Amino acid sequence: MFQEERQQQICALIEQRGRVTVSDLASRFEVTEDCIRKDLKLLAAEGRCRKVYGGATRVERSGGRTVGERLNLFQPEKQAIALKAIELVKPNQTLYLDISTTALHLARLLAQGDMPLTVISPMVDILTTMGSNPNVTAICPGGTMRPDLNGFVGALAIDALDPHRFDIAFLGAYSIDVDTHAVATFDAEDGLLKRAAIERAGQSYLLCESRKFEAFGTYRFASLSDFDALVCDDQDQESIRTLRDADVDVL
């Protein structure tokens, strides 16, 4: 196989899978790992992939990272996740709802009910939603307002969480690595706040669509082992089976 043909096939695999490893590609194309590294270096220089440790990932587009851009995307999947998550909630609990459009779907369901709850969230949309229910005490911990996240992050936000303890924290993420179990986001400030919430929660649940198994976040803030369970849709049964085989609780 010619080099150009191999590189075209590598690009197709990256686009299809979201990520590839040097060792898998070397085995697939029956060439040395050094040869594959050179291919990936060239493809990355051309902007056709993103080179990472041990392999490469699909180049993520800049659009779709702000909360406003994500609000109306993948709504059936997010609603399915929210319906599973609400079954975990009991009256009189204190909840943390992350800056997450999936958590916003959960907030909307909770706001329609009559359970007495305390909800702490750095996300403005969630606070507005929960504040419409007289049975809910909605608390904003504060911090630095980020319009792209429509929420509060930063050192002040982390400090403001310090006196709080949560019965349950519901967190979102940009990506989940099925192989390494790394859970990542794109923004370090967002990731640090997520980590702080996990540390202050009796139980933590990760709310993510299964499409995020093929995404690639740049800031790892947790591992799947840090959560009591992953709550996701059922669109990617193969990946879900892989996670369950690795003793990850998937709801």
C-alpha positions as CSV (number, residue, x, y, z in Angstrom):
1,M,0.0,0.0,0.0
2,F,1.3,3.4,-0.9
3,Q,1.9,6.0,1.9
4,E,-0.8,8.4,0.6
5,E,-3.4,5.6,0.4
6,R,-2.6,4.5,4.0
7,Q,-2.9,8.1,5.2
8,Q,-6.2,8.5,3.5
9,Q,-7.5,5.3,5.3
10,I,-6.1,6.5,8.6
11,C,-8.0,9.8,8.2
12,A,-11.2,7.8,7.5
13,L,-10.7,5.7,10.6
14,I,-10.1,8.8,12.7
15,E,-13.2,10.4,11.4
16,Q,-15.3,7.3,11.9
17,R,-14.0,6.3,15.4
18,G,-13.0,9.7,16.8
19,R,-9.6,8.4,17.9
20,V,-7.0,5.8,16.9
21,T,-3.8,4.4,18.5
22,V,-0.4,4.0,17.0
23,S,-0.2,0.3,18.0
24,D,-3.6,-0.5,16.4
25,L,-2.8,1.3,13.2
26,A,0.6,-0.4,12.9
27,S,-1.0,-3.8,13.3
28,R,-3.8,-3.0,10.9
29,F,-1.5,-1.7,8.1
30,E,1.4,-4.1,8.9
31,V,4.0,-1.4,9.2
32,T,6.2,-0.2,12.1
33,E,4.9,2.0,14.9
34,D,7.5,4.6,13.9
35,C,6.0,4.6,10.4
36,I,2.6,5.3,11.8
37,R,4.0,8.1,14.0
38,K,5.4,9.8,10.9
39,D,2.0,9.5,9.2
40,L,0.2,11.0,12.1
41,K,2.8,13.8,12.4
42,L,2.3,14.7,8.8
43,L,-1.5,14.5,9.0
44,A,-1.5,16.7,12.1
45,A,0.7,19.3,10.4
46,E,-1.9,19.4,7.6
47,G,-4.7,19.9,10.1
48,R,-6.4,16.5,9.3
49,C,-6.1,15.1,12.8
50,R,-5.0,16.0,16.3
51,K,-1.9,14.2,17.5
52,V,-2.1,13.0,21.1
53,Y,-0.1,10.7,23.3
54,G,-0.2,7.2,21.8
55,G,-2.2,8.1,18.8
56,A,-4.5,10.8,17.3
57,T,-8.0,12.1,17.5
58,R,-10.5,13.8,15.2
59,V,-10.1,17.5,14.9
60,E,-12.9,19.0,16.9
61,R,-14.8,22.0,15.4
62,S,-14.8,25.2,17.4
63,G,-18.6,25.4,17.2
64,G,-20.9,23.8,19.7
65,R,-18.8,24.4,22.8
66,T,-20.8,27.3,24.3
67,V,-23.9,26.5,26.3
68,G,-26.1,28.6,24.0
69,E,-25.0,26.5,21.0
70,R,-25.7,23.2,22.8
71,L,-29.1,23.9,24.3
72,N,-31.1,22.6,21.4
73,L,-28.8,19.8,20.3
74,F,-29.5,16.1,21.0
75,Q,-32.6,16.8,23.0
76,P,-34.1,13.3,22.9
77,E,-30.9,11.7,24.3
78,K,-30.6,14.4,27.0
79,Q,-34.3,13.9,28.0
80,A,-33.8,10.1,28.2
81,I,-30.9,10.7,30.5
82,A,-32.8,13.1,32.6
83,L,-35.7,10.7,33.0
84,K,-33.2,8.1,34.4
85,A,-31.5,10.6,36.6
86,I,-34.7,11.9,38.3
87,E,-35.3,8.4,39.6
88,L,-32.2,8.8,41.8
89,V,-33.6,11.9,43.6
90,K,-35.5,11.8,46.9
91,P,-37.4,14.5,48.7
92,N,-35.5,16.9,51.0
93,Q,-32.1,16.2,49.4
94,T,-29.4,18.7,48.6
95,L,-28.4,18.5,44.9
96,Y,-25.6,19.9,42.9
97,L,-26.4,20.4,39.2
98,D,-23.4,21.1,37.1
99,I,-23.0,23.5,34.2
100,S,-24.5,21.1,31.7
101,T,-27.3,21.2,29.2
102,T,-28.2,17.6,30.2
103,A,-28.4,18.7,33.8
104,L,-30.7,21.5,32.6
105,H,-33.1,18.9,31.3
106,L,-33.0,17.3,34.7
107,A,-33.7,20.6,36.3
108,R,-36.7,21.1,34.1
109,L,-38.2,17.8,35.2
110,L,-37.5,18.6,38.9
111,A,-39.1,22.0,38.5
112,Q,-42.3,20.3,37.3
113,G,-42.6,18.2,40.4
114,D,-43.4,18.9,44.0
115,M,-40.4,17.4,45.8
116,P,-38.9,19.8,48.4
117,L,-35.2,20.1,47.5
118,T,-32.2,22.4,47.8
119,V,-30.4,22.8,44.5
120,I,-27.0,24.4,44.3
121,S,-25.8,25.2,40.8
122,P,-23.4,27.6,39.1
123,M,-25.5,27.6,35.9
124,V,-27.8,30.5,35.4
125,D,-30.4,28.6,33.3
126,I,-30.7,25.9,36.0
127,L,-31.1,28.5,38.8
128,T,-33.8,30.3,36.9
129,T,-35.6,27.0,36.2
130,M,-35.4,25.7,39.8
131,G,-36.3,29.1,41.2
132,S,-39.7,28.9,39.6
133,N,-40.7,26.1,41.9
134,P,-41.7,27.2,45.5
135,N,-40.7,23.8,46.9
136,V,-37.1,24.3,45.8
137,T,-34.4,26.4,47.4
138,A,-32.1,27.4,44.6
139,I,-28.6,28.6,45.6
140,C,-26.0,30.2,43.4
141,P,-22.5,29.7,44.9
142,G,-21.1,32.6,43.0
143,G,-17.8,33.0,41.2
144,T,-16.7,34.6,37.9
145,M,-19.4,34.8,35.3
146,R,-18.6,33.2,32.0
147,P,-21.0,34.1,29.2
148,D,-19.9,31.2,27.1
149,L,-20.9,28.8,29.9
150,N,-23.7,30.9,31.2
151,G,-22.5,30.1,34.6
152,F,-20.0,30.9,37.4
153,V,-16.5,29.3,37.5
154,G,-13.0,30.1,38.8
155,A,-11.3,30.2,42.2
156,L,-14.1,32.2,43.8
157,A,-16.7,29.6,42.7
158,I,-14.6,26.7,44.1
159,D,-14.1,28.6,47.4
160,A,-17.9,29.2,47.6
161,L,-18.6,25.5,47.4
162,D,-16.4,24.7,50.4
163,P,-19.0,24.9,53.1
164,H,-21.6,23.0,51.1
165,R,-22.2,19.2,51.1
166,F,-24.4,17.5,48.5
167,D,-26.4,14.3,48.8
168,I,-26.0,14.0,45.0
169,A,-23.9,15.8,42.4
170,F,-25.0,15.5,38.8
171,L,-22.1,16.3,36.5
172,G,-21.7,16.7,32.7
173,A,-18.6,16.2,30.6
174,Y,-17.4,16.7,27.0
175,S,-15.9,13.3,26.6
176,I,-15.5,9.8,28.1
177,D,-12.6,7.6,27.1
178,V,-14.0,4.0,27.0
179,D,-10.5,2.5,27.2
180,T,-8.9,4.6,29.9
181,H,-12.1,5.8,31.6
182,A,-10.9,9.4,31.6
183,V,-13.6,12.0,31.9
184,A,-12.8,15.3,30.3
185,T,-14.0,18.8,29.5
186,F,-12.6,21.6,27.3
187,D,-12.2,24.2,30.0
188,A,-9.8,23.9,33.0
189,E,-11.9,26.3,35.2
190,D,-15.0,24.3,34.4
191,G,-13.1,21.0,35.1
192,L,-11.7,22.2,38.4
193,L,-15.2,23.2,39.6
194,K,-16.6,19.8,38.6
195,R,-13.8,18.1,40.6
196,A,-14.6,20.3,43.6
197,A,-18.3,19.3,43.4
198,I,-17.5,15.6,43.3
199,E,-15.3,15.9,46.4
200,R,-18.2,17.4,48.3
201,A,-20.9,14.9,47.3
202,G,-22.2,11.8,49.0
203,Q,-23.0,10.4,45.5
204,S,-21.9,11.5,42.1
205,Y,-23.5,10.7,38.8
206,L,-22.1,11.5,35.3
207,L,-24.8,12.5,32.8
208,C,-23.5,12.1,29.3
209,E,-24.8,11.1,25.9
210,S,-23.2,8.0,24.4
211,R,-22.0,10.1,21.5
212,K,-19.4,11.5,23.9
213,F,-17.6,8.2,23.8
214,E,-16.1,9.4,20.5
215,A,-15.3,13.0,21.6
216,F,-12.0,14.3,22.9
217,G,-11.8,16.8,25.7
218,T,-8.6,18.5,26.6
219,Y,-8.9,18.7,30.4
220,R,-9.3,15.5,32.4
221,F,-11.1,16.2,35.6
222,A,-12.1,12.8,36.8
223,S,-12.2,9.0,36.1
224,L,-15.3,7.0,35.7
225,S,-14.3,5.4,39.1
226,D,-15.0,8.7,40.7
227,F,-18.7,8.4,40.0
228,D,-21.3,6.0,41.4
229,A,-22.6,5.5,37.9
230,L,-22.7,6.8,34.4
231,V,-26.2,7.8,33.3
232,C,-26.4,7.7,29.5
233,D,-28.7,6.9,26.5
234,D,-28.6,3.5,24.8
235,Q,-27.4,4.5,21.4
236,D,-23.9,2.9,21.7
237,Q,-24.5,-0.6,23.1
238,E,-21.1,-1.8,22.2
239,S,-19.3,0.8,24.2
240,I,-21.7,0.4,27.1
241,R,-21.0,-3.4,27.1
242,T,-17.3,-2.6,27.2
243,L,-17.7,-0.3,30.2
244,R,-19.9,-2.8,32.1
245,D,-17.4,-5.6,31.4
246,A,-14.9,-3.3,33.1
247,D,-17.2,-3.0,36.2
248,V,-18.5,0.5,35.4
249,D,-22.1,0.9,36.5
250,V,-24.0,2.2,33.6
251,L,-27.7,3.2,34.0
